[in-house]
Amino acid sequence: MDGPGEKAGIDDGVAERVAQIYRLVRRYSRLDVHGLDSIPEGPALLVANHTGWTGWDFANLYTVIHDDLDRDLFTAVHPNWFKLDRLAEVSRRLGMYEASVTETVSILDGDDLVLFFPEGEAGSFKPFGDRYRLEPFQPGFARVAAAAAVPIVPVVIVGGEETHPTLTRLEFTKDLLGVGLPVPATLLPLPVRWRIEVLDPVHPDEYMTPEGADRDVVEDLRADMAQLMQREVQRVVDDRGHPFVEE
């Protein structure tokens, strides 16, 4: 049972303390936000690209949802977030959870927003030469959207690849940690202009057959979203212009 100040795993006190830190990230990022009215009032699955190895993409999107929309945000994350007890506790109170279709559908049944980064951790750790080239999308978000019959809201985030550039990714660490770790070009964040653009929702019922969501429907949804996001990421990068200087 939820205690005071909690909602389905989110502790309002923890969320606000974290938001205070994230607001500093947002201010430093000179974040420009577009398309917030594309997020419906009810439940929705936000699908965003990863950018940069420090998690500033999440921090900036979190403040937008928390401050600008005054809504909770649940986030499906890598299992490594739950290997250390203290980190696991804070993560859960912030609304993070290890992704599963059943749990995500349960959260969406409460009319909440759920965030997926379908590239996984590999999307955060792209070498600078591969910046804004999206990693293959994992199909979990498509299974969830089909099962819950909720809109998918694509979210484009631009800025992290230049703020926290990565020289290369250590692939051998996958066997130890389940993910390839980045080799940063610098530990100090560069003063890059960030942009978040929320796109029009995609409705999974448009992909349904009379029999429901089979593997082909999920794969079509996954592939179409990956193609859409790659195209829109490049458009937003081009629209933003110079990463450091306002034009």
C-alpha positions in Angstrom: 0.0 0.0 0.0 1.3 3.4 -0.8 2.3 5.7 2.0 1.8 9.4 2.4 3.2 11.4 -0.5 3.5 8.3 -2.7 1.7 7.2 -5.8 2.2 3.7 -7.2 5.9 3.8 -6.3 6.5 7.5 -6.7 7.4 9.4 -3.6 6.5 13.1 -4.1 9.2 14.3 -1.7 12.0 12.4 -3.5 10.6 13.5 -6.9 10.7 17.1 -5.9 14.2 16.9 -4.4 15.5 15.3 -7.6 13.6 17.9 -9.7 15.5 20.7 -7.9 18.8 19.2 -9.2 17.4 18.5 -12.6 16.3 22.2 -12.9 19.9 23.2 -12.8 20.6 20.8 -15.7 17.7 22.3 -17.6 19.0 25.8 -17.0 22.5 25.0 -18.1 21.2 23.2 -21.2 19.3 26.3 -22.4 16.5 23.9 -23.1 14.0 24.7 -25.9 10.8 22.7 -25.7 8.2 22.3 -28.5 5.0 20.3 -28.9 4.0 19.6 -25.3 0.3 19.8 -26.3 0.8 16.6 -28.2 0.8 14.7 -24.9 -2.7 13.5 -24.2 -4.3 14.0 -20.8 -4.8 10.3 -20.2 -2.3 7.4 -20.3 0.4 7.5 -22.9 3.7 5.8 -23.7 6.5 8.3 -24.4 9.2 6.9 -26.6 12.4 9.0 -26.7 15.9 8.7 -28.2 18.9 8.5 -25.9 21.5 11.3 -26.2 24.7 11.6 -24.1 26.2 9.2 -21.5 25.3 11.1 -18.3 21.5 10.8 -18.3 20.8 14.5 -19.0 18.3 13.5 -21.6 16.2 11.9 -18.9 16.8 14.9 -16.5 15.7 17.4 -19.0 12.6 15.5 -20.1 11.7 14.8 -16.4 11.7 18.5 -15.6 9.4 19.2 -18.6 6.9 16.6 -17.5 7.2 17.4 -13.8 7.2 21.2 -14.0 5.5 22.1 -17.2 2.7 19.5 -17.2 2.6 18.8 -13.4 2.4 15.0 -14.1 4.1 11.9 -12.8 6.5 10.1 -15.1 7.3 6.4 -14.8 10.4 5.2 -16.6 11.5 1.7 -17.7 15.2 1.3 -17.0 18.0 -1.2 -17.3 18.2 -3.9 -14.5 21.5 -2.5 -13.4 19.7 0.3 -11.6 18.4 -2.2 -9.1 21.7 -4.0 -8.2 22.6 -1.6 -5.4 20.1 -1.3 -2.6 20.3 2.4 -2.0 20.2 3.3 -5.8 17.3 0.8 -6.3 15.3 2.5 -3.5 15.7 6.0 -4.8 15.1 4.8 -8.4 11.8 3.2 -7.5 10.6 6.2 -5.5 11.3 8.3 -8.6 9.1 6.0 -10.7 11.8 3.9 -12.3 11.1 0.2 -12.7 12.5 -2.8 -14.6 10.4 -3.1 -17.7 7.8 -5.7 -18.2 4.6 -5.7 -20.3 2.5 -6.6 -17.3 3.8 -3.9 -15.0 3.8 -1.3 -17.6 0.2 -2.0 -18.6 -0.7 -1.8 -14.9 0.9 1.7 -14.6 -0.9 2.8 -17.8 -4.2 1.6 -16.3 -3.7 4.4 -13.8 -3.8 7.1 -16.5 -0.1 7.8 -16.1 2.8 8.5 -18.5 5.4 5.9 -19.0 8.8 6.6 -20.7 10.7 4.1 -22.8 14.2 4.6 -24.3 13.9 1.8 -26.9 17.6 2.0 -27.9 18.5 0.9 -24.4 21.8 1.9 -22.8 23.6 1.5 -26.1 21.9 4.7 -27.3 23.5 6.7 -24.5 27.0 5.5 -25.2 27.3 6.1 -29.0 30.7 7.3 -30.2 30.8 11.0 -31.3 31.2 9.9 -34.9 27.9 8.1 -34.7 26.0 11.0 -33.0 22.3 11.1 -33.6 22.4 7.8 -35.5 19.9 5.8 -33.5 20.7 2.3 -32.3 18.2 -0.5 -33.2 14.9 -0.2 -31.3 14.0 -3.0 -28.9 10.4 -4.2 -29.3 9.3 -3.9 -25.7 7.6 -0.5 -26.1 5.6 -1.8 -29.1 4.4 -4.9 -27.2 3.2 -2.6 -24.3 1.5 -0.1 -26.6 -0.4 -2.9 -28.4 -1.3 -4.7 -25.1 -2.5 -1.5 -23.4 -4.0 0.1 -26.5 -2.5 3.5 -25.5 -1.0 6.1 -27.9 2.7 6.2 -28.4 4.1 9.8 -28.2 7.5 10.1 -29.9 9.9 12.5 -28.1 13.0 13.8 -29.9 15.8 15.0 -27.6 18.9 16.8 -29.0 21.9 18.0 -27.2 23.6 15.2 -25.3 26.0 14.0 -27.9 27.8 17.4 -28.0 27.4 18.1 -24.3 29.0 14.8 -23.2 30.8 13.5 -26.3 32.0 9.9 -26.2 35.3 8.7 -27.8 34.4 5.1 -28.1 32.3 2.3 -26.4 34.0 -0.6 -24.6 32.2 -3.6 -26.0 34.0 -6.2 -23.8 32.1 -4.9 -20.7 28.9 -6.3 -22.0 29.8 -9.7 -20.6 30.4 -8.2 -17.1 27.7 -5.5 -16.9 25.3 -6.3 -19.7 26.2 -3.1 -21.5 29.2 -1.6 -23.3 30.6 1.4 -21.3 31.6 4.8 -22.8 35.0 6.4 -22.9 34.2 10.1 -22.4 36.0 12.8 -24.4 35.5 15.1 -21.4 34.1 14.9 -17.9 32.9 18.5 -18.0 29.6 19.2 -19.7 30.0 21.5 -22.7 27.5 24.5 -23.0 25.4 23.1 -25.7 21.8 24.2 -26.6 19.3 21.4 -26.1 15.9 20.9 -27.7 13.0 18.6 -26.9 10.3 18.2 -29.5 7.2 16.2 -28.8 5.6 14.7 -32.0 2.0 13.8 -32.7 0.9 10.5 -31.1 0.9 7.2 -33.0 -2.1 5.0 -32.3 -1.4 1.3 -32.2 -4.9 0.4 -33.1 -4.1 1.5 -36.6 -1.7 -1.5 -36.8 -4.2 -4.1 -35.4 -5.6 -7.0 -37.2 -9.0 -8.5 -36.2 -7.0 -11.1 -34.2 -5.2 -8.4 -32.3 -1.4 -7.7 -32.0 0.6 -10.6 -33.4 4.4 -10.6 -33.9 4.1 -8.9 -37.3 2.0 -6.0 -35.9 4.6 -5.4 -33.1 7.5 -5.6 -35.6 5.8 -3.2 -38.0 5.2 -0.7 -35.1 8.7 -1.0 -33.9 10.2 -0.5 -37.4 8.0 2.4 -38.2 8.7 4.2 -35.0 12.5 3.7 -35.4 12.3 5.1 -38.9 10.1 8.0 -37.8 12.4 8.9 -34.9 15.6 8.8 -37.0 14.1 11.1 -39.5 12.8 13.5 -36.9 16.0 13.5 -34.9 17.9 14.6 -37.9 15.3 17.3 -38.7 15.5 18.7 -35.1 19.3 18.7 -35.2 19.2 20.7 -38.5 16.5 23.1 -37.1 18.5 23.7 -33.9 21.5 24.9 -36.0 24.8 25.5 -34.2 25.0 23.5 -31.0 26.7 26.3 -29.0 25.6 29.6 -30.5 22.1 30.9 -31.1 21.7 31.9 -34.7 
